[in-house]
Amino acid sequence: MLRAGRARLAPLLLTPVLLTACSSGKPIAQDDNAPPFVFRSLDLRQQDQRGRPAWSLTSPEARYDLRRQVAQAVTPKGLIYRDGQPAYRLQATSGTVINDGEVVLLEGQIRVEQVGRQPVLIQASRVRWFPSRQRMEIDRHPQASDPQYRLSSRHATFLFDQNLLKLRGKPRMEHWSDRFNPFKDPARSDPDTVVHVSEADWNPNTGALQARGPVLAKRRVPGRARSKPLQNLSASAFAGNTQQQQLQLQGPVLFSDSVDQAQLEAQEVRLDLKAHTASTSGTIQPKPGLLNAWSQGFDRSGQPPRVAIPAGCVITKAKDVLTAGRCHWNWLSQEVEADGGLELRRQDHQQITRGQQLRGKLGSDGTMLVFTPSGRVFSQFQVPNRPGPPRLQRPRPAPEPIRL
């Protein structure tokens, strides 16, 4: 009968496991045909060059093959340290430890939890962990979640020394407006926004995120019926921060909403998902036949679908054109507010209205109904000539006869 031993890694050195027998107390000779030994527990630990803990792996039960130097662990759990402090906590259904910890293969339900104030959960079904290289290769179902985002891809690489998760193979980013606990992973509704990119790099600690395109996103407007089409957004790349909920889209940026019949083109767009705003300093070109807004700056803020254009704006619909220094536009009620050197041009009657402030509404018939606030407004228009009844001409007096 064999007594269970305990496998342990000396600081900075990977040493073989020592087994002892109950009967003789002598070391067990290595036998190629010997069955693997069963341990009550497995405990692997390693320290960094300064003597601080680097990582640890434990298991309540393990089978060790002396010839192959392979240990099969049941429900392994581990800790990964940064500067001697716990940074990530991991667990799996099963694990295979090769060469006393040179490589650890984790399989089953794998969870890697970030320790600290910012909860982050990384999940997968197979991971190759290289402890001395501070690296994880995730080749089956990688997925990372924080309180409002979920990132997934076909495969991923986690670099612990850089605290960087590199997502490759059709990465997908999902965003929810409401926060949730990623550790408990409660049942959630469909995400508000889904973004597809070609590559993505994410720092779970700081929230820094960079993605290379093409970027294709679909967004469901809160409160809009599910049967309605989604908003579409495309860009060449973006950078941002998931904790701050800000993204900087690189052009060309294209936005379209078929429900509101709105379309936007820009070179760069800054999204603030927390404040529900978007802004750009690029020139936005209108599309014929659609309701458009373009300006030096574009800001979608407040309760959707309110739009603020703080640095010069042009709003067009059908035959009406409004230009001003600042505009507010509600896409639902079609109400418009403008101030600062505004000018409203209507093709009908060639009407031009100028003033400092304007409040109006985009009519369903393609006109703009203007309500003039206090203040002087200058208007000019051309009244077309209308045919009227024939003018009565006084009878011309008969010419006098020629007199000689």
MARKOL-668303 format. One record per residue (C-alpha): residue number from 1; x, y, z; residue in three letters. Coordinates in Angstrom, 3 decimals. Example, Ala and Ser with C-alpha at 12.3 -4.5 7.8 and 13.67 -1.06 7.14 Angstrom:
# residues 2
+-----+----------+----------+----------+------+
! pos !     east !    north !       up ! code !
+-----+----------+----------+----------+------+
!   1 !   12.300 !   -4.500 !    7.800 !  ALA !
!   2 !   13.670 !   -1.060 !    7.140 !  SER !
+-----+----------+----------+----------+------+
//
This chain:
# residues 404
+-----+----------+----------+----------+------+
! pos !     east !    north !       up ! code !
+-----+----------+----------+----------+------+
!   1 !    0.000 !    0.000 !    0.000 !  MET !
!   2 !    1.321 !    3.417 !   -0.941 !  LEU !
!   3 !    0.927 !    6.486 !    1.166 !  ARG !
!   4 !    0.033 !    9.652 !   -0.635 !  ALA !
!   5 !    2.810 !   12.171 !   -0.971 !  GLY !
!   6 !    2.710 !   15.884 !   -1.858 !  ARG !
!   7 !    4.221 !   17.423 !   -5.010 !  ALA !
!   8 !    5.829 !   20.834 !   -4.544 !  ARG !
!   9 !    7.952 !   23.156 !   -6.680 !  LEU !
!  10 !   10.989 !   24.704 !   -5.037 !  ALA !
!  11 !   11.417 !   28.453 !   -5.599 !  PRO !
!  12 !   12.463 !   29.061 !   -9.204 !  LEU !
!  13 !   13.354 !   25.371 !   -9.671 !  LEU !
!  14 !   11.152 !   22.606 !  -11.024 !  LEU !
!  15 !   12.036 !   19.468 !   -9.007 !  THR !
!  16 !   10.712 !   15.917 !   -9.448 !  PRO !
!  17 !    8.033 !   14.617 !   -7.116 !  VAL !
!  18 !    9.210 !   12.406 !   -4.244 !  LEU !
!  19 !    7.143 !    9.346 !   -3.316 !  LEU !
!  20 !    7.618 !    7.119 !   -0.277 !  THR !
!  21 !    6.237 !    3.668 !    0.504 !  ALA !
!  22 !    4.598 !    2.777 !    3.811 !  CYS !
!  23 !    6.287 !   -0.587 !    4.257 !  SER !
!  24 !    9.945 !    0.156 !    3.643 !  SER !
!  25 !   10.267 !    3.904 !    3.745 !  GLY !
!  26 !   12.691 !    3.684 !    0.797 !  LYS !
!  27 !   12.313 !    5.707 !   -2.418 !  PRO !
!  28 !   10.246 !    3.915 !   -5.014 !  ILE !
!  29 !   12.212 !    2.763 !   -8.028 !  ALA !
!  30 !   11.096 !    4.064 !  -11.394 !  GLN !
!  31 !    9.290 !    1.363 !  -13.396 !  ASP !
!  32 !    8.095 !    1.913 !  -16.954 !  ASP !
!  33 !    5.216 !   -0.497 !  -16.369 !  ASN !
!  34 !    4.274 !    0.819 !  -12.952 !  ALA !
!  35 !    0.747 !    2.252 !  -12.667 !  PRO !
!  36 !    0.417 !    5.937 !  -11.805 !  PRO !
!  37 !    0.337 !    6.831 !   -8.138 !  PHE !
!  38 !   -2.737 !    8.415 !   -6.578 !  VAL !
!  39 !   -2.227 !   11.401 !   -4.265 !  PHE !
!  40 !   -4.558 !   12.782 !   -1.681 !  ARG !
!  41 !   -3.600 !   16.271 !   -2.819 !  SER !
!  42 !   -1.421 !   18.135 !   -5.256 !  LEU !
!  43 !    0.303 !   21.375 !   -4.329 !  ASP !
!  44 !    2.520 !   23.179 !   -6.848 !  LEU !
!  45 !    4.012 !   26.581 !   -6.053 !  ARG !
!  46 !    6.595 !   28.867 !   -7.569 !  GLN !
!  47 !    8.209 !   32.123 !   -6.492 !  GLN !
!  48 !    9.683 !   34.965 !   -8.500 !  ASP !
!  49 !   13.304 !   36.123 !   -8.377 !  GLN !
!  50 !   12.559 !   38.294 !   -5.351 !  ARG !
!  51 !   11.087 !   35.395 !   -3.391 !  GLY !
!  52 !    7.492 !   36.509 !   -3.768 !  ARG !
!  53 !    4.764 !   34.040 !   -4.784 !  PRO !
!  54 !    4.346 !   33.861 !   -8.558 !  ALA !
!  55 !    1.672 !   31.178 !   -8.931 !  TRP !
!  56 !    0.196 !   28.150 !   -7.245 !  SER !
!  57 !   -1.928 !   25.160 !   -8.267 !  LEU !
!  58 !   -3.689 !   22.740 !   -5.926 !  THR !
!  59 !   -5.954 !   19.729 !   -6.383 !  SER !
!  60 !   -7.719 !   17.469 !   -3.861 !  PRO !
!  61 !   -6.720 !   14.382 !   -5.877 !  GLU !
!  62 !   -4.146 !   13.656 !   -8.569 !  ALA !
!  63 !   -2.539 !   10.717 !  -10.397 !  ARG !
!  64 !    1.171 !   11.006 !  -11.098 !  TYR !
!  65 !    3.128 !    9.141 !  -13.782 !  ASP !
!  66 !    6.804 !    9.063 !  -12.757 !  LEU !
!  67 !    8.105 !    8.025 !  -16.175 !  ARG !
!  68 !    6.270 !   10.710 !  -18.126 !  ARG !
!  69 !    6.356 !   13.305 !  -15.310 !  GLN !
!  70 !    2.683 !   13.979 !  -15.876 !  VAL !
!  71 !    0.082 !   14.557 !  -13.160 !  ALA !
!  72 !   -3.666 !   14.281 !  -13.801 !  GLN !
!  73 !   -5.448 !   16.607 !  -11.367 !  ALA !
!  74 !   -9.119 !   16.663 !  -10.404 !  VAL !
!  75 !  -10.872 !   20.074 !  -10.008 !  THR !
!  76 !   -7.601 !   22.021 !   -9.858 !  PRO !
!  77 !   -7.578 !   25.526 !   -8.409 !  LYS !
!  78 !   -4.863 !   28.108 !   -8.634 !  GLY !
!  79 !   -3.711 !   31.650 !   -7.989 !  LEU !
!  80 !   -1.659 !   33.915 !  -10.235 !  ILE !
!  81 !    0.177 !   36.725 !   -8.458 !  TYR !
!  82 !    1.397 !   40.148 !   -9.585 !  ARG !
!  83 !    4.098 !   41.806 !   -7.451 !  ASP !
!  84 !    3.449 !   39.204 !   -4.783 !  GLY !
!  85 !   -0.273 !   39.966 !   -4.557 !  GLN !
!  86 !   -3.110 !   37.743 !   -5.903 !  PRO !
!  87 !   -4.209 !   38.991 !   -9.318 !  ALA !
!  88 !   -6.236 !   36.094 !  -10.770 !  TYR !
!  89 !   -8.013 !   33.135 !   -9.293 !  ARG !
!  90 !   -8.564 !   30.104 !  -11.561 !  LEU !
!  91 !  -10.334 !   26.766 !  -11.488 !  GLN !
!  92 !  -11.201 !   23.987 !  -13.958 !  ALA !
!  93 !  -12.922 !   20.613 !  -14.146 !  THR !
!  94 !   -9.646 !   18.782 !  -14.754 !  SER !
!  95 !   -5.994 !   19.560 !  -15.329 !  GLY !
!  96 !   -2.855 !   17.906 !  -16.673 !  THR !
!  97 !    0.464 !   19.061 !  -15.222 !  VAL !
!  98 !    3.462 !   18.332 !  -17.479 !  ILE !
!  99 !    7.102 !   18.386 !  -16.339 !  ASN !
! 100 !    6.185 !   19.455 !  -12.819 !  ASP !
! 101 !    4.443 !   22.619 !  -13.981 !  GLY !
! 102 !    6.208 !   23.591 !  -17.191 !  GLU !
! 103 !    2.851 !   23.317 !  -18.970 !  VAL !
! 104 !   -0.623 !   22.987 !  -17.425 !  VAL !
! 105 !   -3.524 !   21.873 !  -19.608 !  LEU !
! 106 !   -6.886 !   22.904 !  -18.148 !  LEU !
! 107 !  -10.136 !   21.442 !  -19.495 !  GLU !
! 108 !  -13.853 !   21.505 !  -18.791 !  GLY !
! 109 !  -15.528 !   24.475 !  -17.164 !  GLN !
! 110 !  -12.628 !   26.907 !  -16.792 !  ILE !
! 111 !  -12.974 !   30.168 !  -14.867 !  ARG !
! 112 !  -10.296 !   32.826 !  -14.449 !  VAL !
! 113 !  -11.482 !   35.579 !  -12.106 !  GLU !
! 114 !   -9.704 !   38.903 !  -11.703 !  GLN !
! 115 !   -9.123 !   39.752 !   -8.048 !  VAL !
! 116 !   -9.838 !   43.357 !   -7.118 !  GLY !
! 117 !  -12.450 !   46.086 !   -7.377 !  ARG !
! 118 !  -13.084 !   45.591 !  -11.096 !  GLN !
! 119 !  -14.796 !   42.207 !  -11.527 !  PRO !
! 120 !  -13.721 !   40.376 !  -14.680 !  VAL !
! 121 !  -14.443 !   36.758 !  -15.559 !  LEU !
! 122 !  -12.646 !   34.834 !  -18.320 !  ILE !
! 123 !  -14.213 !   31.526 !  -19.322 !  GLN !
! 124 !  -13.191 !   28.746 !  -21.699 !  ALA !
! 125 !  -13.358 !   24.978 !  -22.186 !  SER !
! 126 !   -9.648 !   24.342 !  -22.904 !  ARG !
! 127 !   -6.570 !   26.333 !  -21.899 !  VAL !
! 128 !   -2.826 !   25.706 !  -22.222 !  ARG !
! 129 !   -1.121 !   27.560 !  -19.381 !  TRP !
! 130 !    2.631 !   28.250 !  -19.438 !  PHE !
! 131 !    3.320 !   29.515 !  -15.881 !  PRO !
! 132 !    6.983 !   30.440 !  -16.379 !  SER !
! 133 !    6.089 !   32.420 !  -19.528 !  ARG !
! 134 !    3.075 !   34.089 !  -17.844 !  GLN !
! 135 !    0.956 !   33.107 !  -20.796 !  ARG !
! 136 !   -2.318 !   31.313 !  -21.499 !  MET !
! 137 !   -3.394 !   29.999 !  -24.894 !  GLU !
! 138 !   -7.188 !   29.671 !  -25.033 !  ILE !
! 139 !   -8.288 !   27.679 !  -28.067 !  ASP !
! 140 !  -11.825 !   26.696 !  -27.153 !  ARG !
! 141 !  -14.675 !   29.123 !  -26.496 !  HIS !
! 142 !  -12.796 !   32.066 !  -24.946 !  PRO !
! 143 !  -15.104 !   34.631 !  -23.376 !  GLN !
! 144 !  -14.451 !   37.583 !  -21.081 !  ALA !
! 145 !  -17.078 !   39.559 !  -19.150 !  SER !
! 146 !  -17.122 !   42.652 !  -16.983 !  ASP !
! 147 !  -20.186 !   44.424 !  -15.520 !  PRO !
! 148 !  -21.388 !   45.755 !  -18.914 !  GLN !
! 149 !  -19.409 !   44.014 !  -21.657 !  TYR !
! 150 !  -18.841 !   40.527 !  -22.973 !  ARG !
! 151 !  -16.037 !   39.780 !  -25.432 !  LEU !
! 152 !  -15.659 !   36.479 !  -27.255 !  SER !
! 153 !  -13.750 !   34.979 !  -30.188 !  SER !
! 154 !  -12.612 !   31.681 !  -31.647 !  ARG !
! 155 !   -9.281 !   31.723 !  -29.799 !  HIS !
! 156 !   -7.386 !   34.072 !  -27.506 !  ALA !
! 157 !   -4.062 !   34.642 !  -25.771 !  THR !
! 158 !   -3.806 !   36.016 !  -22.251 !  PHE !
! 159 !   -0.470 !   37.653 !  -21.332 !  LEU !
! 160 !   -0.373 !   37.985 !  -17.542 !  PHE !
! 161 !    2.774 !   40.125 !  -17.424 !  ASP !
! 162 !    1.112 !   42.688 !  -19.729 !  GLN !
! 163 !   -2.393 !   42.078 !  -18.378 !  ASN !
! 164 !   -3.538 !   41.822 !  -21.993 !  LEU !
! 165 !   -6.173 !   39.603 !  -23.569 !  LEU !
! 166 !   -5.654 !   39.243 !  -27.330 !  LYS !
! 167 !   -8.820 !   38.093 !  -29.095 !  LEU !
! 168 !   -8.409 !   36.548 !  -32.537 !  ARG !
! 169 !  -10.755 !   34.782 !  -34.898 !  GLY !
! 170 !  -13.874 !   36.902 !  -35.478 !  LYS !
! 171 !  -14.031 !   38.725 !  -32.122 !  PRO !
! 172 !  -17.457 !   39.856 !  -30.956 !  ARG !
! 173 !  -18.207 !   42.557 !  -28.371 !  MET !
! 174 !  -21.596 !   42.843 !  -26.647 !  GLU !
! 175 !  -22.727 !   45.776 !  -24.506 !  HIS !
! 176 !  -25.568 !   46.121 !  -22.004 !  TRP !
! 177 !  -26.818 !   49.434 !  -20.614 !  SER !
! 178 !  -27.612 !   47.805 !  -17.255 !  ASP !
! 179 !  -24.769 !   46.517 !  -15.067 !  ARG !
! 180 !  -24.562 !   42.891 !  -13.944 !  PHE !
! 181 !  -22.269 !   40.677 !  -11.876 !  ASN !
! 182 !  -20.100 !   38.629 !  -14.242 !  PRO !
! 183 !  -19.132 !   36.158 !  -11.478 !  PHE !
! 184 !  -22.721 !   35.134 !  -10.836 !  LYS !
! 185 !  -23.529 !   35.365 !  -14.562 !  ASP !
! 186 !  -27.274 !   35.914 !  -14.183 !  PRO !
! 187 !  -29.665 !   35.347 !  -17.042 !  ALA !
! 188 !  -29.548 !   38.431 !  -19.224 !  ARG !
! 189 !  -31.621 !   39.745 !  -22.070 !  SER !
! 190 !  -30.209 !   40.347 !  -25.527 !  ASP !
! 191 !  -27.434 !   42.968 !  -25.583 !  PRO !
! 192 !  -28.187 !   46.538 !  -26.620 !  ASP !
! 193 !  -25.222 !   46.659 !  -28.987 !  THR !
! 194 !  -23.262 !   43.934 !  -30.819 !  VAL !
! 195 !  -19.943 !   44.783 !  -32.506 !  VAL !
! 196 !  -17.914 !   42.548 !  -34.839 !  HIS !
! 197 !  -14.214 !   43.252 !  -35.565 !  VAL !
! 198 !  -11.243 !   41.366 !  -37.037 !  SER !
! 199 !   -8.904 !   41.667 !  -33.997 !  GLU !
! 200 !   -9.206 !   43.064 !  -30.477 !  ALA !
! 201 !   -6.812 !   43.664 !  -27.558 !  ASP !
! 202 !   -8.260 !   44.290 !  -24.086 !  TRP !
! 203 !   -6.707 !   45.099 !  -20.728 !  ASN !
! 204 !   -9.048 !   43.674 !  -18.050 !  PRO !
! 205 !   -7.421 !   45.754 !  -15.317 !  ASN !
! 206 !   -7.597 !   49.225 !  -16.902 !  THR !
! 207 !  -10.376 !   48.566 !  -19.438 !  GLY !
! 208 !   -8.269 !   49.807 !  -22.384 !  ALA !
! 209 !   -9.593 !   48.346 !  -25.631 !  LEU !
! 210 !   -8.311 !   48.487 !  -29.195 !  GLN !
! 211 !   -9.941 !   46.850 !  -32.209 !  ALA !
! 212 !   -9.040 !   46.600 !  -35.857 !  ARG !
! 213 !  -11.724 !   46.504 !  -38.478 !  GLY !
! 214 !  -13.688 !   46.349 !  -40.418 !  PRO !
! 215 !  -15.983 !   47.294 !  -37.529 !  VAL !
! 216 !  -19.625 !   46.338 !  -37.967 !  LEU !
! 217 !  -22.118 !   47.150 !  -35.204 !  ALA !
! 218 !  -25.849 !   46.812 !  -34.694 !  LYS !
! 219 !  -27.714 !   48.687 !  -31.954 !  ARG !
! 220 !  -31.225 !   48.275 !  -30.629 !  ARG !
! 221 !  -32.769 !   51.590 !  -29.591 !  VAL !
! 222 !  -34.163 !   51.352 !  -26.016 !  PRO !
! 223 !  -37.946 !   51.323 !  -26.044 !  GLY !
! 224 !  -38.205 !   50.562 !  -29.749 !  ARG !
! 225 !  -40.243 !   47.524 !  -30.758 !  ALA !
! 226 !  -38.178 !   44.410 !  -31.478 !  ARG !
! 227 !  -39.826 !   44.114 !  -34.856 !  SER !
! 228 !  -38.235 !   47.407 !  -35.915 !  LYS !
! 229 !  -34.907 !   47.350 !  -37.782 !  PRO !
! 230 !  -31.698 !   47.895 !  -35.827 !  LEU !
! 231 !  -29.369 !   50.832 !  -36.229 !  GLN !
! 232 !  -26.213 !   50.051 !  -38.236 !  ASN !
! 233 !  -22.734 !   51.447 !  -37.704 !  LEU !
! 234 !  -19.471 !   50.722 !  -39.499 !  SER !
! 235 !  -15.892 !   52.015 !  -39.111 !  ALA !
! 236 !  -12.328 !   51.067 !  -39.975 !  SER !
! 237 !  -11.151 !   50.644 !  -36.337 !  ALA !
! 238 !  -11.707 !   51.959 !  -32.820 !  PHE !
! 239 !   -9.979 !   52.477 !  -29.487 !  ALA !
! 240 !  -11.554 !   53.108 !  -26.117 !  GLY !
! 241 !  -12.093 !   52.004 !  -22.557 !  ASN !
! 242 !  -14.752 !   49.616 !  -21.267 !  THR !
! 243 !  -14.620 !   50.987 !  -17.727 !  GLN !
! 244 !  -15.096 !   54.559 !  -18.907 !  GLN !
! 245 !  -17.523 !   53.325 !  -21.620 !  GLN !
! 246 !  -15.958 !   55.492 !  -24.298 !  GLN !
! 247 !  -15.021 !   54.542 !  -27.859 !  LEU !
! 248 !  -13.231 !   56.550 !  -30.541 !  GLN !
! 249 !  -14.275 !   55.334 !  -33.991 !  LEU !
! 250 !  -11.923 !   55.844 !  -36.917 !  GLN !
! 251 !  -13.290 !   56.794 !  -40.302 !  GLY !
! 252 !  -14.841 !   56.389 !  -42.572 !  PRO !
! 253 !  -17.717 !   56.080 !  -40.085 !  VAL !
! 254 !  -21.159 !   55.311 !  -41.475 !  LEU !
! 255 !  -24.346 !   55.386 !  -39.382 !  PHE !
! 256 !  -27.849 !   54.631 !  -40.607 !  SER !
! 257 !  -31.275 !   54.317 !  -39.019 !  ASP !
! 258 !  -33.959 !   53.214 !  -41.444 !  SER !
! 259 !  -36.732 !   53.819 !  -38.903 !  VAL !
! 260 !  -35.884 !   57.511 !  -38.554 !  ASP !
! 261 !  -34.609 !   57.652 !  -42.131 !  GLN !
! 262 !  -31.348 !   59.148 !  -40.894 !  ALA !
! 263 !  -27.850 !   58.648 !  -42.174 !  GLN !
! 264 !  -24.522 !   59.987 !  -40.972 !  LEU !
! 265 !  -21.042 !   59.973 !  -42.490 !  GLU !
! 266 !  -17.942 !   61.192 !  -40.639 !  ALA !
! 267 !  -14.202 !   60.754 !  -40.368 !  GLN !
! 268 !  -14.059 !   60.232 !  -36.591 !  GLU !
! 269 !  -16.818 !   59.721 !  -34.044 !  VAL !
! 270 !  -16.479 !   59.670 !  -30.260 !  ARG !
! 271 !  -19.072 !   57.563 !  -28.439 !  LEU !
! 272 !  -19.847 !   57.957 !  -24.736 !  ASP !
! 273 !  -22.065 !   54.975 !  -23.947 !  LEU !
! 274 !  -22.507 !   56.072 !  -20.335 !  LYS !
! 275 !  -23.805 !   59.541 !  -21.239 !  ALA !
! 276 !  -25.552 !   58.324 !  -24.411 !  HIS !
! 277 !  -23.690 !   60.847 !  -26.549 !  THR !
! 278 !  -21.801 !   60.834 !  -29.827 !  ALA !
! 279 !  -19.706 !   63.611 !  -31.306 !  SER !
! 280 !  -17.500 !   64.192 !  -34.316 !  THR !
! 281 !  -15.344 !   66.979 !  -35.652 !  SER !
! 282 !  -15.358 !   65.695 !  -39.203 !  GLY !
! 283 !  -17.572 !   66.771 !  -42.069 !  THR !
! 284 !  -20.755 !   64.770 !  -42.437 !  ILE !
! 285 !  -22.162 !   64.457 !  -45.911 !  GLN !
! 286 !  -25.915 !   64.135 !  -46.453 !  PRO !
! 287 !  -27.558 !   61.491 !  -48.583 !  LYS !
! 288 !  -30.248 !   62.617 !  -51.032 !  PRO !
! 289 !  -33.777 !   61.728 !  -50.080 !  GLY !
! 290 !  -33.000 !   61.092 !  -46.409 !  LEU !
! 291 !  -33.290 !   63.246 !  -43.321 !  LEU !
! 292 !  -29.746 !   64.243 !  -42.462 !  ASN !
! 293 !  -27.777 !   66.347 !  -40.038 !  ALA !
! 294 !  -24.182 !   67.356 !  -40.650 !  TRP !
! 295 !  -21.904 !   69.924 !  -39.108 !  SER !
! 296 !  -18.468 !   70.624 !  -37.721 !  GLN !
! 297 !  -19.495 !   68.734 !  -34.606 !  GLY !
! 298 !  -22.195 !   66.172 !  -33.952 !  PHE !
! 299 !  -23.424 !   65.148 !  -30.521 !  ASP !
! 300 !  -26.230 !   62.712 !  -29.810 !  ARG !
! 301 !  -27.156 !   63.216 !  -26.201 !  SER !
! 302 !  -29.899 !   63.054 !  -23.628 !  GLY !
! 303 !  -32.844 !   60.737 !  -24.004 !  GLN !
! 304 !  -32.714 !   59.032 !  -27.378 !  PRO !
! 305 !  -33.145 !   60.086 !  -30.012 !  PRO !
! 306 !  -32.149 !   63.670 !  -29.156 !  ARG !
! 307 !  -29.335 !   65.171 !  -31.221 !  VAL !
! 308 !  -27.165 !   68.149 !  -30.347 !  ALA !
! 309 !  -24.893 !   69.719 !  -32.937 !  ILE !
! 310 !  -22.776 !   72.212 !  -30.991 !  PRO !
! 311 !  -20.455 !   73.650 !  -33.640 !  ALA !
! 312 !  -22.499 !   74.668 !  -36.656 !  GLY !
! 313 !  -25.259 !   72.560 !  -38.175 !  CYS !
! 314 !  -27.275 !   71.942 !  -41.280 !  VAL !
! 315 !  -30.571 !   70.065 !  -41.160 !  ILE !
! 316 !  -32.404 !   69.275 !  -44.343 !  THR !
! 317 !  -35.635 !   67.587 !  -45.206 !  LYS !
! 318 !  -37.227 !   67.649 !  -48.598 !  ALA !
! 319 !  -37.185 !   71.313 !  -49.704 !  LYS !
! 320 !  -36.308 !   72.938 !  -46.354 !  ASP !
! 321 !  -32.763 !   73.754 !  -45.185 !  VAL !
! 322 !  -31.879 !   75.036 !  -41.705 !  LEU !
! 323 !  -28.377 !   76.292 !  -40.852 !  THR !
! 324 !  -27.343 !   77.584 !  -37.417 !  ALA !
! 325 !  -24.486 !   77.772 !  -34.962 !  GLY !
! 326 !  -26.129 !   75.253 !  -32.630 !  ARG !
! 327 !  -28.977 !   72.801 !  -33.144 !  CYS !
! 328 !  -30.990 !   70.330 !  -31.092 !  HIS !
! 329 !  -33.037 !   67.744 !  -32.887 !  TRP !
! 330 !  -35.405 !   65.153 !  -31.410 !  ASN !
! 331 !  -35.778 !   62.270 !  -33.814 !  TRP !
! 332 !  -39.050 !   61.069 !  -32.288 !  LEU !
! 333 !  -41.039 !   64.299 !  -32.037 !  SER !
! 334 !  -39.113 !   65.932 !  -34.911 !  GLN !
! 335 !  -38.763 !   69.080 !  -32.793 !  GLU !
! 336 !  -35.891 !   71.394 !  -33.675 !  VAL !
! 337 !  -34.178 !   74.102 !  -31.637 !  GLU !
! 338 !  -31.505 !   76.334 !  -33.151 !  ALA !
! 339 !  -29.610 !   79.459 !  -32.185 !  ASP !
! 340 !  -26.659 !   81.502 !  -33.356 !  GLY !
! 341 !  -26.847 !   83.085 !  -36.784 !  GLY !
! 342 !  -29.595 !   80.789 !  -37.980 !  LEU !
! 343 !  -31.087 !   80.822 !  -41.436 !  GLU !
! 344 !  -34.105 !   78.876 !  -42.678 !  LEU !
! 345 !  -34.606 !   78.527 !  -46.406 !  ARG !
! 346 !  -37.783 !   77.151 !  -47.885 !  ARG !
! 347 !  -38.004 !   76.455 !  -51.548 !  GLN !
! 348 !  -41.685 !   77.230 !  -51.555 !  ASP !
! 349 !  -42.010 !   80.921 !  -52.268 !  HIS !
! 350 !  -38.211 !   81.134 !  -51.918 !  GLN !
! 351 !  -38.695 !   82.099 !  -48.291 !  GLN !
! 352 !  -35.674 !   83.022 !  -46.119 !  ILE !
! 353 !  -35.978 !   83.489 !  -42.333 !  THR !
! 354 !  -33.031 !   84.800 !  -40.281 !  ARG !
! 355 !  -32.689 !   85.327 !  -36.546 !  GLY !
! 356 !  -30.806 !   84.369 !  -33.397 !  GLN !
! 357 !  -33.179 !   81.692 !  -32.084 !  GLN !
! 358 !  -35.649 !   79.319 !  -33.630 !  LEU !
! 359 !  -37.980 !   76.610 !  -32.483 !  ARG !
! 360 !  -39.772 !   74.484 !  -34.962 !  GLY !
! 361 !  -40.894 !   71.094 !  -36.114 !  LYS !
! 362 !  -40.172 !   69.054 !  -39.184 !  LEU !
! 363 !  -43.566 !   68.454 !  -40.746 !  GLY !
! 364 !  -44.616 !   65.105 !  -42.152 !  SER !
! 365 !  -45.210 !   66.712 !  -45.534 !  ASP !
! 366 !  -41.580 !   67.741 !  -45.819 !  GLY !
! 367 !  -41.997 !   71.297 !  -44.554 !  THR !
! 368 !  -40.642 !   72.937 !  -41.423 !  MET !
! 369 !  -43.173 !   74.540 !  -39.102 !  LEU !
! 370 !  -41.488 !   77.453 !  -37.341 !  VAL !
! 371 !  -42.477 !   78.922 !  -34.002 !  PHE !
! 372 !  -40.678 !   82.219 !  -33.456 !  THR !
! 373 !  -39.497 !   82.885 !  -29.890 !  PRO !
! 374 !  -39.086 !   86.349 !  -28.429 !  SER !
! 375 !  -36.781 !   88.510 !  -30.448 !  GLY !
! 376 !  -36.754 !   90.081 !  -33.861 !  ARG !
! 377 !  -36.785 !   87.850 !  -36.898 !  VAL !
! 378 !  -36.217 !   88.926 !  -40.448 !  PHE !
! 379 !  -38.152 !   87.142 !  -43.182 !  SER !
! 380 !  -38.378 !   87.653 !  -46.869 !  GLN !
! 381 !  -40.313 !   85.718 !  -49.448 !  PHE !
! 382 !  -41.554 !   86.038 !  -52.965 !  GLN !
! 383 !  -45.271 !   86.081 !  -53.662 !  VAL !
! 384 !  -46.051 !   84.542 !  -57.008 !  PRO !
! 385 !  -48.211 !   86.406 !  -59.445 !  ASN !
! 386 !  -51.684 !   84.976 !  -59.489 !  ARG !
! 387 !  -54.032 !   85.309 !  -62.444 !  PRO !
! 388 !  -57.010 !   87.566 !  -61.666 !  GLY !
! 389 !  -60.116 !   88.867 !  -63.438 !  PRO !
! 390 !  -59.412 !   90.860 !  -66.588 !  PRO !
! 391 !  -58.767 !   94.510 !  -65.896 !  ARG !
! 392 !  -61.473 !   96.879 !  -67.077 !  LEU !
! 393 !  -60.084 !   99.320 !  -69.536 !  GLN !
! 394 !  -61.651 !  102.683 !  -69.974 !  ARG !
! 395 !  -62.827 !  103.186 !  -73.516 !  PRO !
! 396 !  -60.398 !  105.143 !  -75.479 !  ARG !
! 397 !  -61.876 !  108.335 !  -76.830 !  PRO !
! 398 !  -62.491 !  108.310 !  -80.498 !  ALA !
! 399 !  -59.791 !  110.181 !  -82.327 !  PRO !
! 400 !  -60.738 !  113.573 !  -83.500 !  GLU !
! 401 !  -61.181 !  113.825 !  -87.163 !  PRO !
! 402 !  -58.377 !  115.140 !  -89.146 !  ILE !
! 403 !  -58.854 !  118.748 !  -89.607 !  ARG !
! 404 !  -57.258 !  120.736 !  -92.373 !  LEU !
+-----+----------+----------+----------+------+
//
